[in-house]
């Protein structure tokens, strides 16, 4: 089990603007491009190294394998300034969030979909994907707190449960069922979750524990 | 694109009890056992043939590759007498349904989870998985019709949308987020979807089109 803060073996901590950071950036770009073009099964350390203009021995030493490359890419992707939408209503916020997910999953090629597929092949990619998602859900908790403060939903609404209910149908249709994308889906799923939240479907018991 | 009724190339239609049907059954059992033991990446046509006691040339000719084996297994799995739960209430039915999904995904080894993972590797397995899911959602539509008849939810509630909303969080947590299974999840997700359905979150406009 990889710890949430682990980095690829022997990887020096990148200094922004330094040579290490530049190499890491080039390798991430190359990983992304190879993934978008060929999908997980078609990505090789050799092709990434060639594309990045980095010696393949360096890539093997720092990232180990394709799973390591993807995991480090995902960790870097999570290390951003992303903030959840703030539209003034819970339904509006959840809809905007779902539209971001929908757009990412229906982009052609979809890097997000390719990374999800990769998480079924590589445990390193799986753990990194999970860290990224958990970080995103944690950042979105504020969206629930604001809705409680506005009196839209009951206090003690569990943010994660509500956020999973709102977003899960979008992932389910596009990643697992692979149905033709329905542009109305983000709003529909958000509206249903907001309605259920208003009715207290995601509240947790009072008190400690 | 595989049509919903396609069968593996050259596969004779199985006659129940006939030699062809017996071989198909043995091959399915062997596929299942190999998948459960080794996961998709570890399944080979050779090992399945050996385990089933069938010549590997026969397996190659009838099923083509591992994707073809899984697709035929999934098609056979969908060809059953399964019926959705009938507990007397929408929430009860959705909870029972979610518990079935939860149990299948948390079984160790989970054949269902392995088949989902396989759908990211093999287009044949992907199409078969999709056919199975769409068939299950279609069979469950009666559960929504009954709830409408009981007056629990508005007429014109779209069965598929409601069923996806109810079940998606279970798949999302266990297949994509891979969180520690929460035994309360089936009931929570079912309750939220039933509440939203009662409020009209899944109704479709009146009239044709």
Interface residues (C-beta under 8 A of the other chain):
Chain A: X41 X116 X117 X119 X120 X121 X126 X130 X133 X134 X161 X164 X165 X167 X168 X169 X171 X172 X173 X175 X176 X177 X178 X188 X189 X191 X192 X193 X195 X196 X197 X199 X201 X202
Chain B: X41 X116 X117 X119 X120 X121 X126 X130 X133 X134 X161 X164 X165 X167 X168 X169 X171 X172 X173 X175 X176 X177 X178 X188 X189 X191 X192 X193 X195 X196 X197 X199 X201 X202
